[in-house]
Protein backbone atom coordinates (compact mmCIF):
# COMPACT_ATOMS: atom_id res chain seq x y z
CA UNK A 1 0.00 0.00 0.00
CA UNK A 2 1.08 3.57 -0.55
CA UNK A 3 1.30 6.41 1.98
CA UNK A 4 -1.77 8.31 0.71
CA UNK A 5 -5.05 7.01 -0.79
CA UNK A 6 -4.60 9.14 -3.90
CA UNK A 7 -1.32 7.32 -4.70
CA UNK A 8 -3.02 4.09 -5.78
CA UNK A 9 -5.85 3.10 -8.09
CA UNK A 10 -8.08 1.77 -5.29
CA UNK A 11 -8.11 4.98 -3.22
CA UNK A 12 -7.09 3.31 0.05
CA UNK A 13 -3.97 3.32 2.22
CA UNK A 14 -3.40 1.69 5.58
CA UNK A 15 -0.52 0.06 7.41
CA UNK A 16 -0.06 -3.39 8.87
CA UNK A 17 -2.84 -5.45 7.36
CA UNK A 18 -3.78 -8.04 9.98
CA UNK A 19 -5.75 -10.60 8.00
CA UNK A 20 -6.84 -11.41 4.47
CA UNK A 21 -9.83 -13.59 3.61
CA UNK A 22 -10.92 -14.70 0.15
CA UNK A 23 -14.72 -14.99 0.18
CA UNK A 24 -17.69 -14.38 -2.13
CA UNK A 25 -19.15 -11.43 -0.20
CA UNK A 26 -21.86 -10.38 -2.65
CA UNK A 27 -22.91 -13.83 -3.85
CA UNK A 28 -21.95 -13.24 -7.50
CA UNK A 29 -19.82 -16.40 -7.73
CA UNK A 30 -16.53 -14.47 -7.80
CA UNK A 31 -14.13 -14.60 -4.84
CA UNK A 32 -13.51 -11.16 -3.30
CA UNK A 33 -10.77 -9.99 -0.89
CA UNK A 34 -11.65 -8.84 2.63
CA UNK A 35 -8.86 -7.34 4.73
CA UNK A 36 -8.26 -4.80 7.46
CA UNK A 37 -6.14 -3.42 10.24
CA UNK A 38 -6.68 -2.96 13.93
CA UNK A 39 -6.39 0.16 16.09
CA UNK A 40 -3.21 0.41 18.19
CA UNK A 41 -1.70 -2.91 17.00
CA UNK A 42 1.53 -2.63 19.04
CA UNK A 43 0.88 0.23 21.42
CA UNK A 44 1.13 3.99 20.91
CA UNK A 45 4.57 4.00 19.29
CA UNK A 46 4.98 0.45 17.98
CA UNK A 47 3.42 0.68 14.53
CA UNK A 48 3.21 3.16 11.67
CA UNK A 49 -0.16 4.90 11.91
CA UNK A 50 -0.84 3.02 15.14
CA UNK A 51 -3.38 5.63 16.22
CA UNK A 52 -5.27 5.51 12.92
CA UNK A 53 -8.78 4.03 13.15
CA UNK A 54 -9.34 0.35 12.52
CA UNK A 55 -10.24 -0.49 8.93
CA UNK A 56 -12.19 -3.26 7.26
CA UNK A 57 -12.15 -3.20 3.46
CA UNK A 58 -13.77 -5.32 0.76
CA UNK A 59 -12.05 -5.51 -2.62
CA UNK A 60 -14.77 -6.78 -4.95
CA UNK A 61 -13.74 -8.83 -7.97
CA UNK A 62 -15.70 -7.79 -11.04
CA UNK A 63 -15.58 -8.59 -14.73
CA UNK A 64 -16.19 -4.96 -15.79
CA UNK A 65 -14.63 -1.63 -14.67
CA UNK A 66 -16.18 -0.30 -11.44
CA UNK A 67 -14.95 1.00 -8.07
CA UNK A 68 -13.32 -2.04 -6.51
CA UNK A 69 -12.84 -1.16 -2.84
CA UNK A 70 -15.65 -0.61 -0.36
CA UNK A 71 -14.91 0.51 3.22
CA UNK A 72 -17.02 -1.75 5.42
CA UNK A 73 -16.26 -0.21 8.81
Buried (B, 14 or more C-beta within 10 A) or exposed (E): BEEEEEEEEEEBBBBBEEEEEEEEBEEEEEEBBBBBBBEEBEEEEEBEBBEBEEBBBBBBBEEEEEEBBBEEE
